Amino acid sequence: MAALYEDRYWTSSDGLTLHYRNYPGPDGGSKLPVLCMHGLTRNARDFGALAEALCATRPVIVPEMRGRGMSDYAPDSDTYSPLTYVQDVEKLLAELEIDRFAVVGTSMGGLMTMLMAAGKPGRMSAVVMNDIGPEVQTAGLARISGYVGQGRSYPTWIHAARGLAEAHGAAFPKFNLDQWLEMAKRTMVVSQNGRIVFDYDMAIAEPFAKPGNAAPPNLWLAFEALSGVPMLLVRGGLSDLISPDTVKQMGVRNPKMTTVTVPDAGHAPTLDEPEVRAAILALLDGAE
């Protein structure tokens, strides 16, 4: 089966070649494009199944942030920050002449969504926030700091899957080996020496550890720019990154927000869960 997307590239303001998947959607379609933005250690493959479902009716753009996937690694690790990623994505949107769109943001991608909304309000027709909000729990950040940038490698995909299960089993207690294998293939690649390695620059851990860089402060102000925008918040029932109190406050500040909680899932749901997929499709169809 032929791929439903094209591999394309754009150039950042500081000269990096960055990659994105372009899912063109149906010929002659009139629906707004969807921008999918991944989490800290993820890449475009994280949205593979979702993008294939969405592109049946609309275009989908899935950028890989600098230091991930097929995008260049940055010579200056200080540029691995949400503000820089936002600048990179804004440059892509300008080149594609996209001025109105929906967004699906997982974790870091959700932080970027809020920053983009604050910078240029009124462009987003609908927003999916995947297990993230304007207030991030320190316990979750500490857990992420404990594994990001560790640089582990594995001899086979089965070893990689079991390594993920050992490290993240508490977040997905009901995953079976096939699901861990799928997760491994989302997040890892075969390196030049034949080992299975994580598909990101280990240097992203350096700025992540600096105060205020993992989660920019005062994001409630940025979230206010999404007030009135149709929104779906997907939260893992076991999440340690977004608290029930934060979810409640988000709903107060944006009455157009609905929530789907995925039981037996931590940070972050895959977005392939049937109830989540149905909610995303309903949100996008209702926001056209």
FIVO-709100 format. One line per field, with one value per residue: residue number from 1; residue in one letter; x, y, z of N, C-alpha, C in turn. Coordinates in steps of 0.05 Angstrom, whole numbers, plus 5000, padded with zeros to 4 digits. Atoms other than C-alpha are relative to their C-alpha. Layout:
// residues N
i NUM,...
aa A,...
n_u X,...
n_v Y,...
n_w Z,...
ca_u X,...
ca_v Y,...
ca_w Z,...
c_u X,...
c_v Y,...
c_w Z,...
//
This chain:
// residues 288
i 1,2,3,4,5,6,7,8,9,10,11,12,13,14,15,16,17,18,19,20,21,22,23,24,25,26,27,28,29,30,31,32,33,34,35,36,37,38,39,40,41,42,43,44,45,46,47,48,49,50,51,52,53,54,55,56,57,58,59,60,61,62,63,64,65,66,67,68,69,70,71,72,73,74,75,76,77,78,79,80,81,82,83,84,85,86,87,88,89,90,91,92,93,94,95,96,97,98,99,100,101,102,103,104,105,106,107,108,109,110,111,112,113,114,115,116,117,118,119,120,121,122,123,124,125,126,127,128,129,130,131,132,133,134,135,136,137,138,139,140,141,142,143,144,145,146,147,148,149,150,151,152,153,154,155,156,157,158,159,160,161,162,163,164,165,166,167,168,169,170,171,172,173,174,175,176,177,178,179,180,181,182,183,184,185,186,187,188,189,190,191,192,193,194,195,196,197,198,199,200,201,202,203,204,205,206,207,208,209,210,211,212,213,214,215,216,217,218,219,220,221,222,223,224,225,226,227,228,229,230,231,232,233,234,235,236,237,238,239,240,241,242,243,244,245,246,247,248,249,250,251,252,253,254,255,256,257,258,259,260,261,262,263,264,265,266,267,268,269,270,271,272,273,274,275,276,277,278,279,280,281,282,283,284,285,286,287,288
aa M,A,A,L,Y,E,D,R,Y,W,T,S,S,D,G,L,T,L,H,Y,R,N,Y,P,G,P,D,G,G,S,K,L,P,V,L,C,M,H,G,L,T,R,N,A,R,D,F,G,A,L,A,E,A,L,C,A,T,R,P,V,I,V,P,E,M,R,G,R,G,M,S,D,Y,A,P,D,S,D,T,Y,S,P,L,T,Y,V,Q,D,V,E,K,L,L,A,E,L,E,I,D,R,F,A,V,V,G,T,S,M,G,G,L,M,T,M,L,M,A,A,G,K,P,G,R,M,S,A,V,V,M,N,D,I,G,P,E,V,Q,T,A,G,L,A,R,I,S,G,Y,V,G,Q,G,R,S,Y,P,T,W,I,H,A,A,R,G,L,A,E,A,H,G,A,A,F,P,K,F,N,L,D,Q,W,L,E,M,A,K,R,T,M,V,V,S,Q,N,G,R,I,V,F,D,Y,D,M,A,I,A,E,P,F,A,K,P,G,N,A,A,P,P,N,L,W,L,A,F,E,A,L,S,G,V,P,M,L,L,V,R,G,G,L,S,D,L,I,S,P,D,T,V,K,Q,M,G,V,R,N,P,K,M,T,T,V,T,V,P,D,A,G,H,A,P,T,L,D,E,P,E,V,R,A,A,I,L,A,L,L,D,G,A,E
n_u 5017,4984,5002,5019,4987,4974,4979,4992,4981,4998,4975,5004,4987,4971,4987,5004,5019,5020,5017,5028,5017,5023,5022,5015,5029,5013,4999,5023,5011,5002,4998,4976,4979,4995,4972,4995,4974,4993,4988,4972,4982,5015,4995,5025,5013,5019,5027,5004,5027,5019,4998,5012,5029,5009,4995,5022,5018,4987,4971,4988,4972,4988,4971,4982,4985,4971,4989,5016,5006,4984,4991,4972,4993,4990,4973,5003,5022,5018,5023,5021,5019,5026,5001,4987,5017,5022,4990,4996,5026,5012,4987,5012,5028,4999,4992,5022,5022,5022,5006,5020,4995,5005,4975,4999,4974,4994,4980,4986,5016,5021,4988,4995,5026,5007,4982,5008,5025,4995,4985,5017,5027,5022,4995,5005,5029,5005,4975,4999,4978,4997,4988,4984,5015,4983,4986,4988,4992,4971,4993,4998,4976,4978,4999,4990,4971,4986,4994,4993,4972,4984,4985,4999,5003,5009,4992,5023,5025,5012,4986,5009,5027,4999,4988,5021,5019,4987,4998,5025,5022,5019,5018,5018,4999,5014,4988,4988,4974,5004,5003,4973,4984,5010,4990,4972,4996,5007,4981,4972,4991,4975,4977,4981,4986,5019,5014,5025,4995,5021,4998,4997,4974,4999,4995,5024,5002,4985,5018,5023,4993,4998,5026,5017,4997,5017,5027,4998,5018,5023,5015,5029,5004,5001,5024,5023,5003,5016,5027,5020,4992,5008,4977,5002,4977,4997,4983,4996,5011,4977,4980,4986,4992,5022,5017,5029,5006,4993,5021,5024,4995,5001,5028,5012,4989,5010,5025,5003,4983,5010,4978,5001,4980,4993,4993,4976,4979,4987,4991,5025,5016,4989,5019,5011,5022,5024,5016,4985,5002,5027,5003,4985,5015,5023,4992,4992,5024,5018,4987,4996
n_v 4976,4975,4982,4979,4975,4994,4988,4974,4987,4971,4991,4982,4974,5004,5017,5029,5013,5013,5019,5004,5016,4986,5016,4980,5001,5006,4979,4982,4997,4972,4999,4988,5019,5006,4999,5019,4994,5023,4995,4995,5020,5014,4992,5000,5026,5001,4994,5015,5011,4978,4984,5016,4998,4973,4990,5009,4978,4974,5002,5003,4992,5011,4993,5012,4978,5003,5020,5024,5012,4993,4972,4996,4995,4973,4998,4986,5013,4980,4995,5020,4988,4996,4975,5004,5018,4984,4984,5018,5008,4976,4997,5019,4991,4977,5010,5015,4980,5010,4979,5010,5028,5013,5010,5022,4997,5019,4992,4976,4989,4984,4975,4984,4990,4976,4977,4990,4986,4975,4982,4992,5011,5000,5016,5029,5006,5020,5009,5024,4999,5027,5004,4976,4976,4977,5004,5026,5010,5004,5029,5010,4990,5014,5026,4998,4994,5024,5018,4987,4997,5022,5012,5029,5013,5027,5016,5007,4986,5012,4989,4971,5000,5008,4977,4980,5010,4998,4972,4985,5018,4988,4982,5015,5026,5021,5005,5026,4997,4988,4971,4989,5001,4978,4975,4999,4992,4972,4983,5008,5007,5016,4983,5009,5024,5022,4999,4985,4977,4980,4984,4972,4991,5002,4974,4986,5002,4978,4977,5009,4999,4972,4990,4985,5008,5023,4990,4971,4990,4983,5010,4994,4977,5010,5016,4981,4994,5022,4998,5000,5017,5028,5013,5026,5007,5028,5003,5027,5003,5003,4979,4986,4974,4981,5008,4995,4972,4985,5006,4985,4971,4997,5000,4975,4979,5005,5016,5017,5023,5026,5017,5029,5012,5028,5015,5017,4987,4978,4980,4988,5017,5003,4988,5021,5013,4995,4978,4975,4996,4991,4973,4982,4996,4984,4973,4988,4997,4980,4974,4990
n_w 5000,5002,4977,5004,4995,5013,4984,5009,4983,5000,4987,4977,5002,4995,5020,4997,5017,4983,5015,4992,5017,5011,5009,5015,4998,5025,5022,5000,4973,4991,4971,4990,4993,4972,4993,4978,4989,4982,4973,4996,5011,5021,5028,5016,5000,4978,5010,5025,5003,4999,5024,5022,4998,5005,5027,5018,5004,4998,5000,4974,5000,4975,4999,4980,4989,5002,4983,5000,5025,5023,4998,4991,4972,4997,4988,4974,4986,4988,5018,4995,4981,5012,5015,5026,5016,5010,5022,5023,5011,5012,5026,5018,5006,5018,5027,5011,5001,4983,4981,4982,4998,4974,4988,4981,4986,4978,4980,5009,5022,4988,4990,5024,5009,4984,5007,5027,4998,4987,5019,5022,4993,5020,5023,4995,5001,4979,4987,4983,4981,4990,4974,4993,4994,4994,4975,5002,4974,4998,4999,5028,5011,4987,5012,5027,4997,4993,5022,5025,5006,4988,5021,5000,5026,4997,5023,5017,4994,4976,4977,4997,4989,4972,4986,4996,4981,4973,4992,5001,4995,4981,5015,5017,4987,5015,5026,5005,5014,5027,4997,4994,5024,5016,4988,5006,5028,5002,4987,5005,5027,5002,5004,5020,4990,4998,4974,4999,4983,5000,5024,4994,4991,4971,4989,4992,4971,4987,4993,4986,4971,4991,4990,5018,5028,5006,5001,4996,4979,5006,5024,4998,5018,5027,5004,5004,5028,5012,4989,5021,5023,4994,4990,4988,4983,4996,4976,4990,4973,4982,5006,4979,5011,4999,4977,5002,4995,5024,5020,4992,5006,5029,5008,4992,5017,5028,4998,5024,4997,4990,4990,5001,4983,5009,4976,5002,5017,4988,5019,5008,5017,5027,5018,5017,4985,5015,4989,5006,5029,5005,4989,5018,5025,4994,4995,5025,5018,4989,4999,5027
ca_u 5000,5027,5041,4987,5038,5098,5163,5177,5226,5233,5291,5292,5314,5382,5393,5370,5335,5271,5225,5149,5099,5048,4983,4948,4877,4825,4828,4784,4772,4752,4763,4815,4883,4903,4971,4997,5053,5089,5118,5188,5220,5172,5169,5120,5108,5071,5012,5016,4949,4912,4938,4917,4846,4842,4870,4810,4773,4825,4899,4945,5014,5060,5126,5185,5217,5292,5331,5278,5266,5289,5300,5370,5401,5417,5490,5467,5427,5399,5353,5317,5262,5187,5196,5245,5201,5144,5186,5204,5132,5108,5159,5131,5059,5079,5113,5052,5007,4964,4929,4873,4878,4861,4915,4929,4984,5013,5049,5103,5061,5005,5051,5070,4996,4984,5045,5023,4953,4979,5026,4973,4902,4842,4874,4856,4788,4794,4847,4862,4906,4935,4951,4977,4952,4976,4998,5046,5058,5129,5126,5114,5170,5217,5199,5212,5279,5297,5296,5304,5373,5395,5416,5400,5404,5379,5400,5330,5260,5236,5290,5270,5197,5214,5259,5201,5155,5205,5213,5141,5099,5068,5038,5008,4996,4951,4996,5016,5082,5053,5033,5102,5132,5088,5110,5183,5175,5142,5199,5262,5302,5357,5423,5483,5514,5450,5428,5358,5363,5316,5301,5322,5383,5403,5423,5350,5358,5406,5357,5300,5335,5338,5284,5226,5247,5209,5144,5144,5115,5049,5016,4947,4954,4970,4912,4865,4879,4842,4780,4720,4758,4726,4773,4782,4826,4850,4877,4907,4871,4940,4973,5025,5031,4962,4920,4844,4845,4880,4829,4772,4803,4813,4740,4720,4764,4741,4668,4676,4724,4704,4746,4759,4795,4831,4831,4894,4937,4988,5027,5007,4949,4965,4905,4890,4840,4771,4736,4791,4790,4715,4719,4773,4733,4671,4708,4738,4673,4636,4686,4686
ca_v 5000,5068,5118,5170,5224,5258,5272,5346,5395,5468,5510,5542,5614,5588,5543,5474,5428,5405,5349,5343,5294,5323,5286,5323,5298,5287,5323,5384,5381,5444,5425,5462,5429,5397,5411,5353,5370,5315,5309,5318,5253,5236,5247,5246,5171,5185,5209,5156,5122,5186,5225,5168,5172,5247,5255,5218,5284,5339,5356,5339,5370,5333,5370,5338,5388,5400,5343,5291,5241,5264,5336,5363,5361,5431,5449,5493,5453,5517,5521,5459,5499,5508,5580,5559,5502,5551,5596,5537,5516,5587,5591,5528,5553,5618,5580,5537,5599,5566,5619,5579,5508,5458,5431,5366,5375,5320,5342,5390,5399,5424,5474,5498,5504,5552,5594,5598,5618,5672,5699,5701,5691,5672,5624,5557,5528,5471,5444,5375,5378,5310,5302,5373,5439,5507,5480,5421,5377,5375,5300,5287,5333,5299,5231,5254,5284,5215,5182,5235,5236,5169,5142,5069,5020,4950,4891,4874,4904,4855,4877,4950,4934,4900,4959,5007,4962,4961,5037,5058,4999,5039,5087,5033,4973,4936,4941,4874,4859,4876,4945,4957,4935,4985,5039,5020,5029,5096,5122,5086,5070,5023,5059,5053,5000,4958,4975,5000,5071,5128,5174,5240,5281,5263,5336,5356,5336,5394,5453,5411,5410,5486,5522,5547,5512,5446,5482,5558,5597,5635,5591,5607,5673,5636,5589,5649,5660,5594,5615,5600,5555,5485,5441,5368,5351,5280,5259,5194,5168,5154,5218,5250,5312,5344,5343,5339,5409,5436,5401,5433,5503,5493,5477,5539,5583,5551,5529,5498,5446,5373,5319,5246,5208,5144,5094,5053,5103,5151,5203,5205,5169,5144,5179,5112,5092,5084,5133,5185,5176,5185,5248,5279,5267,5296,5357,5371,5359,5405,5461,5469
ca_w 5000,4980,5035,5045,5059,5026,5061,5055,5085,5105,5131,5199,5210,5235,5175,5198,5149,5183,5161,5159,5134,5087,5081,5024,5038,4984,4917,4917,4992,5028,5101,5142,5152,5217,5248,5292,5340,5379,5449,5476,5453,5397,5321,5263,5269,5334,5293,5238,5250,5269,5209,5162,5190,5187,5117,5088,5094,5104,5096,5154,5169,5218,5230,5265,5312,5308,5337,5323,5268,5200,5222,5232,5301,5327,5339,5397,5447,5477,5416,5440,5472,5461,5439,5384,5362,5355,5312,5268,5259,5246,5189,5159,5164,5130,5073,5064,5068,5122,5162,5194,5219,5274,5321,5356,5408,5451,5514,5489,5426,5471,5504,5434,5417,5474,5457,5384,5404,5450,5395,5341,5368,5326,5277,5308,5290,5341,5389,5417,5479,5495,5569,5579,5605,5627,5694,5694,5755,5780,5793,5719,5699,5748,5719,5648,5670,5696,5628,5573,5542,5572,5504,5515,5457,5444,5400,5374,5371,5423,5471,5457,5471,5536,5555,5545,5585,5643,5642,5629,5651,5708,5657,5614,5660,5610,5549,5519,5483,5415,5440,5470,5404,5367,5416,5405,5329,5340,5382,5358,5295,5273,5280,5232,5277,5276,5347,5362,5389,5407,5349,5379,5397,5468,5477,5484,5557,5571,5564,5590,5658,5661,5701,5660,5596,5601,5615,5603,5662,5663,5611,5640,5603,5539,5550,5554,5480,5467,5506,5463,5415,5410,5449,5468,5527,5527,5595,5618,5680,5710,5686,5730,5686,5689,5753,5759,5788,5726,5682,5721,5715,5640,5633,5671,5628,5563,5567,5497,5524,5531,5564,5550,5604,5582,5639,5653,5614,5640,5601,5545,5512,5442,5410,5376,5431,5399,5446,5434,5358,5357,5400,5355,5292,5324,5347,5279,5241,5289,5283,5207
c_u 5018,4995,4980,5012,5025,5019,5009,5018,4997,5025,4993,5015,5030,5012,4997,4979,4981,4980,4971,4987,4976,4980,4980,4970,4988,5002,4975,4987,5001,5004,5028,5021,5003,5031,5004,5028,5006,5013,5030,5018,4988,5007,4974,4986,4980,4971,4993,4971,4979,5000,4987,4969,4991,5003,4980,4982,5014,5031,5011,5030,5012,5030,5015,5018,5030,5009,4984,4996,5019,5008,5028,5002,5012,5028,5000,4976,4981,4976,4979,4981,4973,4998,5013,4984,4977,5009,5004,4974,4986,5013,4989,4972,5000,5008,4977,4975,4975,4995,4977,5001,4990,5027,4995,5028,5003,5022,5014,4986,4977,5010,5005,4973,4992,5017,4993,4974,5004,5014,4982,4972,4982,5004,4991,4970,4992,5027,4995,5025,5003,5017,5019,4981,5018,5015,5010,5010,5030,5008,5003,5025,5025,5003,5011,5030,5017,5007,5009,5031,5018,5015,5002,4996,4995,5008,4977,4975,4986,5013,4992,4973,5000,5013,4980,4980,5011,5000,4974,4976,4979,4980,4981,4999,4987,5011,5011,5026,4997,4997,5026,5017,4992,5011,5030,5005,4991,5024,5030,5005,5024,5023,5020,5015,4981,4985,4974,5004,4976,5005,5000,5028,5001,5005,4975,4996,5013,4982,4976,5004,5001,4973,4985,5001,4982,4971,5001,4981,4977,4985,4970,4993,4999,4975,4975,4996,4983,4972,4980,5006,4990,5024,4993,5025,4999,5019,5002,4990,5022,5021,5012,5009,4978,4980,4971,4993,5006,4979,4975,5003,5000,4972,4985,5008,4993,4976,4996,5019,4985,5024,4994,5023,5004,5008,5025,5021,5012,5006,5015,4984,5010,4984,4989,4977,4973,4983,5014,4997,4972,4996,5015,4985,4976,5007,5006,4977,4982,5011,5005,4982
c_v 5025,5018,5022,5028,5003,5011,5026,5014,5030,5007,5019,5026,4998,4979,4970,4991,4983,4985,5002,4981,5016,4980,5018,4999,4995,5022,5017,5004,5028,5003,5012,4979,4996,4999,4982,5005,4980,5009,5001,4981,4986,5012,4997,4973,4998,5004,4984,4991,5022,5016,4985,5002,5028,5008,4989,5023,5027,4997,4999,5007,4990,5007,4984,5023,4994,4980,4975,4989,5007,5029,5002,5002,5028,5000,5014,4989,5019,5006,4978,5010,5005,5025,4997,4982,5015,5017,4983,4994,5024,5006,4981,5008,5023,4991,4986,5017,4989,5020,4993,4969,4989,4989,4976,5001,4981,5011,5026,5014,5016,5026,5019,5012,5025,5024,5011,5015,5027,5020,5010,4988,4999,4982,4971,4995,4980,4991,4974,5003,4972,4999,5023,5023,5023,4998,4971,4991,4994,4971,4988,5010,4986,4972,5001,5006,4975,4982,5015,5003,4978,4985,4969,4988,4970,4983,4993,5017,4989,5010,5029,5001,4994,5022,5022,4991,5002,5029,5014,4982,5011,5018,4986,4971,4977,4996,4972,5004,5012,5030,5013,4999,5022,5026,5002,5010,5028,5018,4995,4994,4982,5019,4988,4975,4977,4999,5016,5023,5019,5020,5030,5006,4999,5028,5016,5000,5024,5024,4992,5002,5028,5011,5016,4991,4976,5009,5030,5010,5017,4992,5004,5024,4992,4984,5017,5006,4978,5000,5002,4983,4971,4983,4972,4996,4970,4996,4970,4998,4998,5022,5013,5028,5021,4990,5005,5029,5018,4996,5016,5030,5005,5001,5025,5023,4997,4982,4982,4976,4975,4983,4971,4990,4971,4984,4982,5011,5023,5021,4988,4980,5000,5016,4980,4985,5007,5024,5027,5007,5011,5029,5020,5005,5017,5029,5014,5005,5022,5028,5012,5025
c_w 5000,5024,4993,5004,4982,5020,4988,5021,4999,5015,5022,4996,5005,4982,5002,4979,5017,4982,5009,4981,4990,4990,4985,5003,4972,4980,5002,5027,5010,5030,5008,5007,5030,5004,5024,5011,5023,5026,4999,4985,4976,4972,4985,5000,5023,4991,4975,4996,5000,4974,4976,5001,4993,4971,4980,4993,5000,4999,5029,4997,5026,5000,5021,5010,4998,5020,5002,4972,4978,4999,5010,5030,5001,5011,5027,5015,5014,4983,5003,5022,4986,4983,4972,4982,4988,4977,4975,4986,4987,4972,4980,4992,4981,4972,4986,4996,5014,5021,5019,5000,5027,5010,5018,5012,5023,5017,4991,4977,5010,5011,4977,4990,5015,4994,4973,5001,5013,4981,4978,5005,4976,4976,5002,5000,5021,5010,5015,5017,5012,5025,5007,5004,5007,5026,5000,5027,5001,5001,4972,4987,5010,4988,4972,5001,5006,4977,4974,4998,5010,4978,5000,4972,5005,4975,4981,5008,5024,5025,5005,5012,5029,5017,5006,5021,5029,5009,5004,5006,5020,4986,4983,5010,4984,4972,4998,4984,4973,5002,5007,4975,4981,5010,4994,4971,4995,5009,4994,4971,5002,4994,4979,5009,5005,5026,4997,5020,4999,4978,5006,5010,5031,5013,5007,5031,5014,5006,5015,5031,5011,5009,4979,4971,4993,4997,5005,5022,4990,4975,5003,4982,4971,4995,4996,4971,4986,5012,4978,4976,5007,5006,5011,5017,5004,5024,5007,5029,5021,4996,5025,4991,5002,5022,4994,5005,4976,4979,5006,4994,4970,4990,5007,4981,4971,5001,4976,5001,5010,5007,4996,5017,4992,5025,4994,4980,5016,4979,4977,4984,4971,4979,4980,5015,4986,5010,4994,4970,4993,5009,4983,4974,5004,5004,4974,4981,5010,4999,4972,4995
//
